[in-house]
Amino acid sequence: MLEEHRHMPDTNRLSVLIAAILLAYALAHLIEVPHNALSFKVLGLVIAIPLNLNVAATLIASGLTAAGMDWLLRGHPHLEPGSTFQHWILPTLTTFIIGIPLYNLPVGPAWWLIFGLGGILLMLVFLAEYIALDSSDIRYPAASAGLVALSYTLFLILMTSLSFSEARLLLVAVIVFPAAGMVALRALRLRTGQWKFAWAIGIGLILTQVSAALHYWPLGPIQIGLALLGPLYALTELAQNMDEDISLRRAAIEALLGLAVFWAAALLVRG
């Protein structure tokens, strides 16, 4: 009986999918093309969108990840009719974030290290999402907890990378809103079994405002990342506690404690 709930994805599909994603990043560095940018003005601000092979590779890899995750899940014996959209979110976000250092670093030992670790991370995410499809799988609690922890970690890496690259405020705001919303949406889906779109949109808007407030503070990249992860974690916990009919006072206290821990860590760390 246990064997019926310990399914694994087809190894051939999984290996082909990861190889295709990594190949997109590798080709982007092997082929040299002119770097261009599309510039336009919004409310008096000049926005420049880079148009080059690295950006195209990141977009292609993200699309491959979403389509590939669906492809893997179609082979699951317990797949129910309907969309598999919820299982695309974290793999796609993972691919996008892996592309940031690969886009900025020159080819060298550090680039190849991130390239290899990125492939391992993608494999783990694909496996966890495949397991999380079936709530009766005996590994479901571990896979679900791992995906939630990974979602917060990815958000921390993304915010730290944006701060380190000294991205403009407008670009930060454009990225923070969907990233925070996606992380909250997936975490709440895993924990409550329901789509909390209103909470996800609200959390995304609040994190965008917080990121704008912190943008010009004299904080290091890791401090910025922790300072933004705090409200994301606190608000997601608040949404989950409210769904479980926990009293507002208790839910607020637990959320504030989580926020305090991350903000205390942001004050203590350097860099």
C-alpha positions as CSV (number, residue, x, y, z in Angstrom):
1,M,0.0,0.0,0.0
2,L,2.8,2.4,0.8
3,E,4.4,1.8,-2.6
4,E,1.3,3.2,-4.2
5,H,2.0,6.5,-2.6
6,R,5.7,6.8,-3.2
7,H,5.7,7.7,-6.9
8,M,8.6,9.3,-8.6
9,P,8.7,11.1,-12.0
10,D,10.0,9.5,-15.1
11,T,13.8,9.8,-14.9
12,N,14.2,10.2,-18.7
13,R,11.7,13.1,-18.7
14,L,13.4,14.7,-15.7
15,S,16.9,14.4,-17.1
16,V,15.9,15.8,-20.5
17,L,14.1,18.7,-18.8
18,I,17.0,19.8,-16.6
19,A,19.4,19.3,-19.5
20,A,17.3,21.6,-21.8
21,I,17.1,24.3,-19.1
22,L,20.8,24.3,-18.4
23,L,21.6,24.2,-22.1
24,A,19.7,27.4,-22.6
25,Y,22.0,29.1,-20.1
26,A,25.1,27.6,-21.4
27,L,24.4,28.6,-25.0
28,A,23.7,32.2,-23.9
29,H,27.3,32.5,-22.7
30,L,28.9,30.6,-25.7
31,I,27.2,32.8,-28.3
32,E,28.2,36.4,-28.4
33,V,25.6,38.9,-29.7
34,P,25.3,42.7,-29.5
35,H,23.8,44.1,-26.3
36,N,20.9,46.4,-27.0
37,A,18.3,48.0,-24.8
38,L,14.7,49.2,-25.3
39,S,14.3,52.6,-23.7
40,F,11.1,54.5,-23.0
41,K,9.7,57.0,-20.5
42,V,7.1,56.4,-17.8
43,L,6.1,59.4,-15.7
44,G,9.3,61.2,-16.7
45,L,11.5,58.2,-15.7
46,V,13.6,56.5,-18.4
47,I,13.3,52.8,-18.3
48,A,15.8,50.6,-20.2
49,I,15.0,47.0,-20.8
50,P,18.0,45.0,-21.9
51,L,17.6,43.0,-25.1
52,N,20.3,40.3,-25.4
53,L,20.7,36.6,-25.5
54,N,21.1,36.3,-21.7
55,V,17.7,37.8,-21.1
56,A,16.2,35.6,-23.8
57,A,17.8,32.5,-22.3
58,T,16.3,33.3,-18.9
59,L,12.9,33.8,-20.4
60,I,13.2,30.6,-22.5
61,A,14.5,28.6,-19.5
62,S,11.5,29.9,-17.4
63,G,9.1,28.9,-20.1
64,L,10.7,25.5,-20.4
65,T,10.5,25.0,-16.6
66,A,6.7,25.7,-16.5
67,A,6.0,23.5,-19.5
68,G,8.4,20.8,-18.3
69,M,6.8,20.7,-14.8
70,D,3.4,20.1,-16.4
71,W,5.0,17.4,-18.6
72,L,6.3,15.6,-15.6
73,L,3.1,15.8,-13.7
74,R,1.1,14.3,-16.7
75,G,2.8,11.1,-15.9
76,H,1.7,11.0,-12.3
77,P,-0.9,8.2,-11.7
78,H,-2.9,10.3,-9.2
79,L,-3.1,13.4,-11.4
80,E,-6.7,14.7,-11.3
81,P,-8.3,16.6,-14.3
82,G,-7.5,20.3,-14.2
83,S,-4.7,22.7,-14.4
84,T,-1.3,22.0,-12.8
85,F,-0.6,25.8,-12.5
86,Q,0.2,25.7,-8.8
87,H,3.1,23.4,-9.4
88,W,4.7,25.7,-11.9
89,I,5.2,28.6,-9.6
90,L,8.3,27.6,-7.5
91,P,10.2,25.8,-10.3
92,T,9.7,28.8,-12.6
93,L,10.8,31.2,-9.9
94,T,13.8,29.0,-9.2
95,T,14.9,29.1,-12.8
96,F,14.5,32.8,-13.0
97,I,16.6,33.4,-9.9
98,I,19.3,30.9,-11.0
99,G,19.6,33.0,-14.2
100,I,20.4,36.2,-12.3
101,P,24.0,35.3,-11.2
102,L,24.5,33.3,-14.5
103,Y,23.6,36.5,-16.3
104,N,25.9,38.8,-14.3
105,L,29.0,36.6,-13.7
106,P,31.6,35.9,-16.3
107,V,32.3,32.3,-17.2
108,G,34.7,30.9,-14.6
109,P,34.8,28.7,-11.5
110,A,32.0,30.7,-9.7
111,W,29.8,30.5,-12.8
112,W,30.2,26.8,-13.2
113,L,29.6,26.2,-9.5
114,I,26.3,28.1,-9.7
115,F,25.5,26.3,-12.9
116,G,26.0,22.9,-11.3
117,L,24.2,23.8,-8.0
118,G,21.4,25.3,-10.1
119,G,20.9,22.0,-11.8
120,I,20.8,20.1,-8.5
121,L,18.3,22.6,-7.0
122,L,16.1,22.3,-10.0
123,M,16.0,18.6,-9.7
124,L,15.1,18.8,-6.0
125,V,12.3,21.3,-6.8
126,F,10.9,19.2,-9.5
127,L,10.9,16.1,-7.3
128,A,9.3,18.0,-4.4
129,E,6.5,19.4,-6.6
130,Y,5.9,16.0,-8.1
131,I,5.5,14.5,-4.6
132,A,3.3,17.4,-3.4
133,L,0.8,16.6,-6.1
134,D,-0.5,13.7,-4.0
135,S,-1.4,14.6,-0.5
136,S,-1.7,10.9,0.5
137,D,2.0,10.3,-0.4
138,I,3.8,9.5,2.8
139,R,6.5,12.0,1.9
140,Y,4.0,14.8,1.3
141,P,4.6,16.6,4.7
142,A,8.3,16.7,4.1
143,A,7.9,17.8,0.5
144,S,5.4,20.5,1.4
145,A,7.6,21.9,4.2
146,G,10.6,21.9,2.0
147,L,8.8,23.8,-0.7
148,V,7.6,26.4,1.7
149,A,11.2,26.8,3.1
150,L,12.5,27.0,-0.4
151,S,10.1,29.7,-1.4
152,Y,11.2,32.0,1.4
153,T,14.9,31.2,0.6
154,L,14.4,32.1,-3.1
155,F,12.8,35.3,-2.2
156,L,15.7,36.2,0.1
157,I,18.2,35.4,-2.6
158,L,16.2,37.5,-5.1
159,M,16.0,40.5,-2.9
160,T,19.6,40.2,-1.9
161,S,20.7,40.0,-5.6
162,L,18.6,43.0,-6.5
163,S,20.1,45.1,-3.7
164,F,23.6,43.9,-4.6
165,S,23.1,44.9,-8.2
166,E,21.9,48.3,-7.1
167,A,18.8,48.0,-9.3
168,R,16.7,51.1,-9.7
169,L,13.6,51.5,-7.5
170,L,11.2,51.1,-10.3
171,L,12.8,47.8,-11.4
172,V,12.8,46.6,-7.7
173,A,9.1,47.4,-7.4
174,V,8.2,45.7,-10.6
175,I,10.0,42.5,-9.4
176,V,9.0,42.5,-5.7
177,F,5.3,42.6,-6.3
178,P,4.9,39.4,-8.4
179,A,7.7,37.6,-6.5
180,A,6.2,38.2,-3.1
181,G,2.7,37.4,-4.4
182,M,3.8,34.2,-6.0
183,V,5.7,33.0,-2.8
184,A,2.7,33.8,-0.6
185,L,0.3,32.2,-3.0
186,R,2.2,28.9,-3.2
187,A,2.9,28.8,0.5
188,L,-0.7,29.4,1.4
189,R,-1.9,26.8,-1.1
190,L,0.5,24.2,0.4
191,R,-0.6,25.0,3.9
192,T,-4.3,25.6,3.6
193,G,-5.1,23.7,0.4
194,Q,-6.9,26.8,-1.0
195,W,-6.1,29.6,-3.4
196,K,-5.7,32.9,-1.4
197,F,-5.4,35.3,-4.3
198,A,-6.6,38.3,-2.2
199,W,-4.0,37.7,0.4
200,A,-1.3,37.2,-2.2
201,I,-2.1,40.4,-4.0
202,G,-2.3,42.3,-0.7
203,I,1.0,40.9,0.5
204,G,2.6,41.7,-2.8
205,L,1.4,45.3,-2.6
206,I,2.6,45.7,1.0
207,L,6.0,44.2,0.2
208,T,6.3,46.6,-2.8
209,Q,5.7,49.6,-0.4
210,V,8.2,48.2,2.1
211,S,10.8,47.7,-0.5
212,A,10.4,51.3,-1.7
213,A,10.8,52.6,1.8
214,L,14.0,50.5,2.4
215,H,15.5,51.2,-1.0
216,Y,17.6,54.2,0.0
217,W,18.4,53.1,3.6
218,P,22.1,52.5,4.3
219,L,21.7,48.7,4.6
220,G,23.7,45.9,3.0
221,P,22.2,43.5,0.5
222,I,21.7,40.7,3.0
223,Q,20.1,43.1,5.5
224,I,17.7,44.3,2.8
225,G,16.8,40.8,1.9
226,L,16.1,39.9,5.6
227,A,14.2,43.1,6.2
228,L,11.9,42.2,3.3
229,L,11.6,38.5,4.1
230,G,10.3,39.5,7.6
231,P,7.0,41.0,6.5
232,L,6.5,38.4,3.8
233,Y,6.8,35.6,6.4
234,A,4.7,37.5,9.0
235,L,1.9,38.3,6.6
236,T,1.8,34.7,5.2
237,E,1.7,33.3,8.7
238,L,-1.1,35.7,9.6
239,A,-3.1,34.6,6.6
240,Q,-2.7,30.9,7.5
241,N,-3.6,31.5,11.1
242,M,-6.7,33.4,10.1
243,D,-7.7,30.6,7.8
244,E,-7.4,28.2,10.8
245,D,-9.8,30.4,12.8
246,I,-7.1,31.3,15.3
247,S,-8.0,34.4,17.3
248,L,-6.9,37.7,15.7
249,R,-4.8,38.6,18.8
250,R,-2.9,35.3,18.8
251,A,-2.4,35.4,15.0
252,A,-1.1,39.0,15.2
253,I,1.3,38.2,18.0
254,E,2.7,35.2,16.2
255,A,3.1,37.3,13.0
256,L,4.8,40.1,14.9
257,L,7.2,37.6,16.6
258,G,8.3,36.3,13.2
259,L,8.7,39.8,11.9
260,A,10.8,40.7,15.0
261,V,13.1,37.7,14.5
262,F,13.9,38.6,10.8
263,W,14.3,42.3,11.5
264,A,16.6,41.5,14.5
265,A,18.7,39.3,12.2
266,A,18.8,42.1,9.6
267,L,20.2,44.5,12.3
268,L,22.8,41.9,13.4
269,V,24.2,40.8,10.1
270,R,26.7,42.7,7.9
271,G,26.8,42.9,4.1
